[in-house]
Amino acid sequence: MKKSLLALAVLGAFAGAAHAQTSLTVYGVFGAGVRYVDNVNGAGDSNLTMSSTGLYSSNRLGFRGVEDLGGGMNARFTLESGFNSGTGALDNTTGVLFNRTASVGVGGAWGGVDFGRQYTNAFQTAVGYEPLSFRYPGLTDVVVFGVAGLRYNNDIKYTGTFGPVTVRAEYALGETPGSTSTNAASSISAAYASGPLYVGGTYTKRDIAGFDNDSINVGAAYKFGPARLTVGYANEEQDVAAGAADTKTRMAWAGVNYNITPALELTGAYYQTKRTGVGAANNHKRDYIIINAAYSLSKRTSLYAAIDTAKLEGARVLGFGTPTTEDRATGLSVGVNHQF
């Protein structure tokens, strides 16, 4: 009996130690806002909408776990789902539960390798020099959402941070029978962060439906006092058909963030997108300016308001690929954003 009790005590101690070495974090973003935009379609109509998937930052619910394997090694996973606060439904029409992230991997002092649906190298690197840190998704239309993409399925990614330098390399399987290159993507990136300076860049090569596509994305940020300056440039070339000229997209952007008070931040940013290619629909220019004010009610909750304007030429495409016959569109946004 005494031996049995002793065995149970030892097992309980090991179970407690194992539990202490594993951490699980539940996190998310929940927000909603109202947006008014004029000249949203070919008829020049205006529109007033309430974003139920997050206007300032996409709504999400996530689970992140890390287990200490000993010897400086760890195992980790991330599951993240987007949702519609108006209906409670998923924020995608295909019914994908963890459409934002679904990855698992191992890591150590040498870095880490993760497998699954993940953010691309281009996104993870450019967030450091994007003026709004990818707030207002879809409005700023940063070109990393083109060839380079925002996320990849079936992605194998290495990430290593050594002092001020972070390097990433990824390969997303195309899973096409008879070909390892069709619909596959690969990229490498590097970023340097030390003190007030951040510099980064990404090169991406991606096959889309059998055609080669290339993307380069570079930029920098510098912080001094209450201000931060950001600049970036992206160049993409997309094959559209055999023997046809490439579609080329070039984007440049610059912005400044300024903390008027510890709670109030003002951001101004300018983006220019130029696209050239075969056919009128592939030729357009977009000059976009946005001014945003964000006020923190607490560490987790903030109010925001923004005014933005887009000047359009050529095919006149207004965000999300929406065509319009007008040459200018102006928007007003206001809302609340909560992180947990």
PEFENKA-V80405 format. One record per helix or strand of 2 or more residues. SS is the DSSP state (2 for helix, 1 for strand). FROM is the first residue (numbers start at 1). LEN is the number of residues. If there is no record, write none. Layout:
# PEFENKA-V80405
ss: [SS | SS]
from: [FROM | FROM]
len: [LEN | LEN]
This chain:
# PEFENKA-V80405
ss: [2 | 1 | 1 | 1 | 1 | 1 | 1 | 2 | 2 | 1 | 1 | 1 | 1 | 1 | 1 | 1 | 1 | 2 | 1 | 1 | 1 | 1 | 1]
from: [2 | 22 | 47 | 60 | 73 | 101 | 111 | 121 | 143 | 151 | 165 | 185 | 197 | 211 | 227 | 247 | 264 | 280 | 284 | 301 | 317 | 322 | 328]
len: [19 | 16 | 5 | 11 | 11 | 8 | 9 | 6 | 3 | 12 | 8 | 10 | 12 | 14 | 12 | 13 | 13 | 3 | 13 | 14 | 2 | 2 | 12]
